């Protein structure tokens, strides 16, 4: 705009001189006219700047001419000074003409215009038109360009009679690059953080991730790089389909099927195993990570497409575009013919045609087959899967009697030859299906497991507590041993557990979370038998399943009796009015008698599951509880005159129920009213989190502490620390109760520090506190304890 202003002033100056010379020096007038004509010609010569009027530079500037100019000339110049000069051009030609391949993303034209324009609006009104000289090469859709095929097209944009063009060459589509053979050290050191390459490499299982007991469904573990270095394997699968290549971005992507604990090739992986894999770098921030497809474990090839329960058809194998002589397929079909019309068997090599019944394409030619599984193996030195034909097709017990019409399942590799679809591989012996049986196990058996298992089992016990009456969550307890396990979902509706016959003598089960427990469940105290599947979730054994038998506490068949006992107490005595032959739900009275100079602090009953139940004194000073499977009373006596110096808050002291995120759970601890709201308990401490249901989690006091607060110490649960950089914890002090965490004294985690301390001076007079979830963060974390330290009560002079 600045440059335009200078040119306009120059034009006005030239016009002023010309008018002043009118009737005088003819040569001067002629020179001015020639200059104006030359300027007009120069402007017209530019394809990118065109005047929208026919006025000359001199005429358009007459409004500021000398006061001696005639009124007629002044009137004319005033009219012409309102004209606008429009400029218009394609501004991103370099970007549009950059290398562009079929299959890559669309591109968008941008424009330089003065005055500024709105391309989208102008395209819609028809004032701006973009066309392609060959829409079959590059199609123009408004201001967007879409590549169609290889070739060249000229893109032209027209606005207010001004046109600008750019010629664009469309290149042939890119192809996926070949996998790179590399050592894991090469992969670790490669300048590749986002899956630019796929590597054929070998890794050694070095360790589980910190705090984990298995590789989880994702297949996560640490792989050895050298004697001092490891790399995180974040995602493992045997399914080749988990790895894809994007031609538009020219990068690989690993989409985790989360089958590491169920796929036969990966579910038993352990420290020391060596895996031949196709890996990509999938770094997280500055942390080096890989994701991989397993080709072989300890030298034994695994199936990369198809499973024993669902082998592929010959059509699918024939249509596969996976790299040949690398990935393996499980395929099932019938032998439809031998190698040629005159052959009477598969010969020693095992050559025949295989076709899945009902398939629409031609059969696949099997060029070599054996029942010896060792003859199909990944060869790391060659970087491919190798079939070594033992030529025993007519002598091996697994193949010698095969005939046309027989159905076989094979693990094969593609090895096409001169345009002929061919596979080579191993015939898997037929397994006679067994009638499935649901094994009966104990709760102790299930608690001993450390990995999720979708095998359906039968287990019985007392439904000792219901924590969610909609989904049927609670605890199942052995009435004899007291062993307990968490129930994560139960119902009497059989359809919620879909059982699949494996053919191996047992069922696997797929659990669908129910919402009908209130009408199709059990009552507390019932002895139930469940058909269930087992899950190991964050260190907690859980079962989900269908209640197939239910004995109510009022049934004649319900003969279970229970006992109660009390721990020996210091500074007082504890007595129960009854201890044996107790019915479920029966009331037991507790009398706690403090020694001289002491008082009762807390009375709790441990159940063997969940947190202990905290009891409240009746008017007569006694306590009572209802009998469950396990009933262990603990009474704590404290000095009757001792000043309160600290409040220690844990799951037990708060009696916080499991998963009670939306429950406001008031407690009185050492005379101070404490509320925990939106705080859960999953055997890992006090679980804080933010979601649409709970809002902010918080623990705060609603009655003042006896003296001012000196410090608040928050200790996170070991193995559950907040991630580095997270601001998930708000620790605040105040002189009045507040239910909402405020953003003061916010703790920023470093991923290693578990203890957080905030101090207050006595002069501040803080008597209320709030430990809550930070309002600007989402996620979950766990706290083992919160200790509120108080200043001592001052001793007054007599």
Secondary structure, 3 states (H helix, E strand, C coil): CHHHHHHHHHHHHHHHHHHHCCCCCHHHHHHHHHHHHHHHHHHHHCCCEEECCCCCHHHHCHHHCCCCCCHHHHHHHHHHCCCCEEEEEECCHHHHHCCCECCCCCEECCEEEECCCCHHHHHHHCCEEEEECCCCCEEEECCEEEECCCEEEEEEEEECCEEEEEEEEEECCCCCCCCEECCHHHHHHCCCCCCCCCEEEEEEEEECCCCCCCCCCCCEEEEECCCCCEEEEEEEECCHHHEEEECCCCEEEECCCCCCCCCCCCCCCCCCCEEEEEEEECCECCECEEEEEEEEECCEECCCECCCCCCECHHHHHHCCCCCCCCCEEEEEEEEEECCCCCCCCCCCCEEEEECCCCCCCCEEEEEEECCHHHEEEECCCCEEEECCCCCCCCCCCCCCCCCCCEEEEEEEECCECCECEEEEEEECCCCCECCCCEECCHHHHHCCCCCEEEEEEEEEEEEEEEECCCCEEEEECCCCCCEEEEEEEECCHHHEEEEECCECCEEEEECCCCCHHHHCCCCCCEEEEEEEEEEECCEEEEEEEEEEEECCCCCCCCCCECCEECCCCCEEEEECCCCCECCCCEEEEEEEECCCEEEEEEEEECCCCCCEECCCCCCCCEEEECCCCCEEEEEEEECCCCCCEEEECHHHHCCCCCCCCCEEEEEECCEEEEEECCEECCCCEEEEEECCCECCEEEECCCCCCCEEEEEEEECCCCCCCCCCCCEEEEEECCCCCCCCCCCEECCCCCCCEEEEECCHHHCCCEEEEEECCCCCEEEEEEEEEEEECCCCCCCC
